[in-house]
Amino acid sequence: MASGLAEFVVIANRLPVDRIIGPDGETMWRKSPGGLVTALEPVIRRNGGAWIGWHGAANEKLAPFSYEGMNLIPVPLSDEEVEDYYEGFSNATLWPLYHDVVAPPEFHREWWDAYVRVNRRFAERAAKVAKKDGTVWVQDYQLQLVPSMLRELRPDLKIGFFLHIPFPPTELFQQLPWRRQILEGLLGADLVGFQMPGAAQNFVRLVRQRVGHKTHRDTVYLPDGRSVLAKAYPISIDAAGFEELARTPSVLARAAEIRESLGNPKTLLLGIDRLDYTKGLRQRLRAFGELITEGALHVDDAVFVQVATPSRERVNQYKILRDDINRLVGRINGDVGRIGQQPVTYLHASYPREEMAALYRAADVMVVTPLRDGMNLVAKEYVACRFDDRGALVLSEFAGAASELKSAYTVNPHDINGMKQMLLAAINASPRENARRMKAMRRQVMENDIELWAGNFLRELNAIRDPHAKNPRPV
């Protein structure tokens, strides 16, 4: 970025790298895991682009730096801003509100003030970095005010926004005291992307009702002649990368080792989630515990491995959940476990991609039962790793992935008896039946990968009419 300007800019809450301290105490950077980085890294490299985000440590200013051909622009956050903007408004107000109010959202004016302040900082940084008539893609719920703030500073830019989590219906969204400001913030974009068509429809309906703009189908018409398109772009994964990893001898050996360490059970059930109250961990563990207690499954034959990656450890709701899950696992193992044979193996830790692939290969039944999820990429990762067409996926109908993975065993996670029946159906199905289902899901996942997702969004964004033009976009 010799000129100091970038043709293509990504704005996300976090930079695509994590800082690690080397053996000699030197600071190094490592690429963050996750599909978004995989999808956008080549686009940034190709266009000499830049990624704007927080580097993960409070009260520290870092100069822009390069990493593997990506120009990274750190945005500083103070301790107070981490608490109010990130842990507060983003994760204790917006997150629960957008996830069907699974936990009660909190509304604090000082959190909102911090959210506005930090969003402005991101927008100002992007305004300085983006080249004239460049493209800026803003990511996710932490930065919903950035599009309109950036539009004010740089009306020449083409601006896209993608929401990775659900967008709530009118009845829930209107609880938010700053509902109009959020909607107007998003309307700064030319294209607003969502995981599901229903979310895009919720957004257009709310804009019509709450802001008063004219709308027609997926388009909002603004008084200044600009139009905003709202559409669904279901996100995916690096499917070929996961399959390739799952086929490596080291991963296959590790999968066999995992099963061996668990006593080579007849059925290994697996859950992998962030430790989050939206993920339905209590419900699935209760369902499994009852199947063992009632004798429908035997402790010698079935083992449940639950990986719960630590998440937002300082937010109160997450502390409560961590203690609840610890108690529940302890109770199940205490009631029906035996020496050397525990029905639930609970791992409160994060693991590298190779270990995840080994777990996916080891598992007979993957259990993905969120109470609400924008998409859920774990379900797709499991399918990508099942190159032999074996295994079964039990999937909540409230995950976005359920609309694409129609051959999964779908469940309502609130219905514990229904979940028990579906777990048994997945466990007892014939290999032929599970292979039929897995083949269909694999076709979907392998054909619709993360590159296709990013390509579709950016192609649509670039096809939108010139931002200086006054005529509305034809429909």
Residue, then its C-alpha position, 0 to 999 in steps of 0.5 A: m500500500a505504497s500510496g497509503l490508500a487501498e482499493f478494497v477495505v474490510i472493516a471488522n471488530r477484530l483484525p484477522v491475526d492473533r498476537i503470540i509471544g515466541p519462545d524468546g519473548e518476541t512478538m509474532w502474529r498468527k492468522s486467526p482461525g475462521g472462514l471470514v479470514t480464509a474468504l477475504e485474504p485472497v481478495i485483499r491480497r489481489n487488490g492491495g487491500a486493507w483490513i481495519g480492526w482491533h488487535g485484541a489488547a486494550n490501552e495500546k496503540l499499534a502502527p499499521f503493519s503487513y502480514e502475509g500480503m495483507n495491510l492491517i490497520p489496528v484501531p485502539l480500544s481503551d479498557e472502558e471501551v472494551e467493557d462498554y462497547y464490546e462486552g456491554f452494548s455488542n454482547a450484552t445488548l445486541w447479541p441477546l436481542y438479536h438471538d430471540v432474547v434467549a437471555p434478557p438484553e440490558f439497555h444502558r445509555e453509557w454503553w450506547d455512547a461507547y458504541v457510537r464513539v467506537n463506530r465513529r473511530f472505525a469509520e474515520r480510519a476507513a475514510k483515511v485508508a480507502k482509495k477514491d471510489g473504492t469498495v469497503w465491506v463492513q462486518d457484523y453487529q459490532l459495527q452497524l453505525v459504520p456504514s452511515m458514518l462512512r457515507e457522510l465522510r466519503p460519499d464516493l465509496k461503494i459500501g457493503f455490510f454483512l450481518h453474521i448473526p440473525f436479525p430479529p423480527t419487529e416485535l423484538f427489535q423495537q425494544l431497542p431504545w436506539r432502534r432508529q439509529i441502528l437502522e439508519g446506520l445500516l442504510g449507509a451501505d449500498l448492499v446489506g447482506f444477511q444469512m437468511p431471507g427472513a432476516a432481510q425481510n425483517f430489516v426492510r419491514l422495520v425500515r418502512q415502519r420505523v424510518g418511513h422510507k419507501t421500499h419495494r421487495d428487497t430494495v429501500y429507496l432513500p430521499d436523496g435518490r440512493s437505494v439500498l439492497a437487502k438480501a440473503y447470502p448464506i455464509s459457508i466454509d473452506a469446504a475443500g480445505f476441511e476435507e483435505l485436512a480430514r484425509t491427512p494420515s495424522v488427523l485419521a490417526r488422531a481420530a482413532e486415538i480419540r476413540e481409543s481413549l474413550g474406550n472405543p464406544k459403539t457410538l460417539l456423539l459430539g458437540i463443538d460450540r462456543l460456551d454461549y447461552t444461544k447454543g443449547l448446551r443445557q438442552r442437549l446434555r439433558a436429553f443425552g443424560e435422560l437417554i442413559t438414565e432411562g436405559a435407551l442408551h447404555v453407558d458402555d456403548a455411548v459417549f458424549v464429547q462436548v467441547a465448549t470454547p471459552s467465550r466472553e468470560r467477563v460477561n455475567q451471563y456467560k459466567i452463570l452458564r459456565d457454572d450451570i454446565n459444570r454442574l449439569v455434567g457433574r450430575i450426569n456423570g455422578d448419577v450414571g457414570r462408573i469408574g473409568q467410564q464417564p458418559v460425558t467428556y466435557l472440554h472447556a478449551s479451544y483447539p486448533r483446526e487439526e484437532m477439530a478435524a480429528l474430532y469430526r472424523a471420530a464422531d458418529v453423531m454430530v449434535v448441533t442444537p442452538l436455540r438460535d443461530g445465524m448459520n452455524l458453521v460447525a455443522k458444515e465443517y462436520v459434513a465437509c470432513r465426512f468424505d466417506d459419507r458416514g456419520a449423522l448430523v442432528l441439527s436445530e431447526f433454529a440454525g440458519a444451516a437447517s435451511e441448506l442441510k435439509s437431510a440432517y435430523t432436524v430438532n426443536p431444541h426446546d423439545i427435550n423428548g423430541m430431541k431424545q427421539m431424534l438422537l436415537a433415530a440418528i444412532n440407530a439408522s442404517p449405514r445406508e440411510n445415513a450415507r444417503r443423507m450425508k451425500a446430499m449434505r456434502r453436495q450442498v456444502m462442497e458446491n457452496d463454499i466460502e469463496l462462492w459466498a464472498g464472490n457473490f456478495l462482492r459481485e452484487l456490490n460492484a454491480i450496484r449503480d454508480p454511487h453519484a447517480k441520482n436515479p434509483r436502482p431499477v427493480 
